[in-house]
């Protein structure tokens, strides 16, 4: 079975009809077929953070969405661990020439 990684930008675009990539994210989602989505608790944390200050309604929507993502059989959510933080932190330090967030450094 093929897999594709879903980063925070994908989930935000999918949720936000005003996002410039919303239409593209919906098209990609529709075309996935039996492709398994892989994401991480790091990404879901970043997604929740991105909606944290947008008010009660947005927080409720993103909370339900994250719960649904975690319960979707076709989605693998890679857990956070101390070891994953150490690995991500090392990459973050080693690649200071990049503008990667700590979450990007621990994509999967």
Residue, then its C-alpha position, 0 to 999 in steps of 0.5 A: x500500500x502506498x503512503x503519503x505524509x500529511x504535514x500541517x499545511x495540508x491539514x490547515x488548507x483542508x480545513x480553511x476554505x479561505x486558504x490559498x491551497x484549500x482547493x488543491x488540498x481537496x483535490x489531492x484528498x479526493x485523488x488519494x484513493x487507497x493511499x494511506x495518510x501518515x501524519x504525526x502527533x507533532x503535526x496535529x499539535x501544530x495544527x491545534x496551535x494554529x487555531x488556538x487564538x481564533x476563538x471558541x468556534x475554530x477551536x471546537x472545529x479543529x478539536x473535532x477534526x484532530x479527533x476524527x483524524x486519530x480515529x480514521x483507519x486510513x490514517x497513521x498518526x506517529x506518536x511523539x516520544x522523547x527520542x523523536x524530540x531529540x532526533x528533531x532537535x539535532x536536525x534543527x541544530x544541524x540544518x540552521x541553513x533551513x527555515x524548518x520548524x522543529x515540527x518539520x524536523x520531525x516529519x515522521 
